[in-house]
Amino acid sequence: MTKVFIDGSAGTTGLRIHERLSKRRDIRLLILPETLRKDTEARRRMLNQADIAFLCLPDKAAVEAANLVENPDTAVIDTSTAHRTADGWVYGFPELSAEHRRAIQSGKRVANPGCHASGFISAVYPLVSNGLVPADFPLTAYSLTGYSGGGKSLIAEYEDPNRDPRHESHRIYSLGLNHKHLPEMQKLCGLKNPPVFSPVLGDFYAGMATTVLLPGFDAKQVWQCLSDHYAGQRIVTVAHFGGDESVIYADTLAGKDTLRIQVSGGERQTMVTALFDNLGKGACGAAIQNMNLLLGLDETTGLQV
């Protein structure tokens, strides 16, 4: 069986990955006693015994953990922001291109994408790489997310019966327009400038709707480009033009590990929305998909598709 160690298994992402992998018969989880969870030498031993090591840690701790790995056979999947634009690390979004998929399959250091970034990049990468949207186009996007992506403290805050009544309303954050996912959005899409990006937190547990606005673009051309790019993919798909309903709900794919792109608009105005679960294709599901590819397994093994 494949030996897997989750460094940071007490956090939301780590707990979710542990829960999923514990049900698989092809995986043996390496577990540290609670008393040794923060012991550096104990973690070092586990990291180097593992075939696959998941880093579910804050950025600084993820860098330190990656440096503890000395076994050349240990593959590392980092779910933090720390390595998403770093040299020597593969960006873990296999649907972007055949080259991205091969790099993951043959890599030993995989940076799991950010949740908001996954939605933005899924929509923008094909449009830029196929020449429909110029690399210097001033892109604008917003992303509505469930509160589970904020970790234990935010989940507790939102589920507290005595919470701030304002939590019933959506809240816009990162008002300095410097969200931590911007570097990967810009680099992976080959943009000359970062997009103007506004994240929005909603009063629902899971789900995400990341929307990119494209003034001056024909919606059917955009839809065709995205449909052609993702043809044959099983996890990332494109809905028929205009979608199934006249409205979009951000929690449509909550509980799933898939991502669906919907294109709306007309000849001169286009809106592209990526729907997915912030803890699915936006975090844990993507991490397990990347693990499957590293192991040469069907990428959907253990996923909710």
Buried (B, 14 or more C-beta within 10 A) or exposed (E): EBBBBBBBBEBBBBBBBBEBBEEBEEBBBBBBEEEBBEEEEBBBBBBBEBBBBBBBBBBEBBBBBBEBBEEEEBBBBBBBBBBBBEEEBBBBBBBBBEEBBEBBBEBBBBBBBBBBBBBBBBBBBBBBBEEBBEEEBEBBBBBBBBBBBBEEEBBEEBEEEEEEEEBEEBEEEBEEEEBBBBBBBBBBBEBEEBBEBBBBBBBBBBBBBBBBBBEEBBBBBBBBBBBEBBEEBEBBBBBEBBBEEEEBEBBBBBEBBBBBBBBBBEEEBBBBBBBBBBBBBBBBBBBBBBBBBBBEBEBBBBBEE
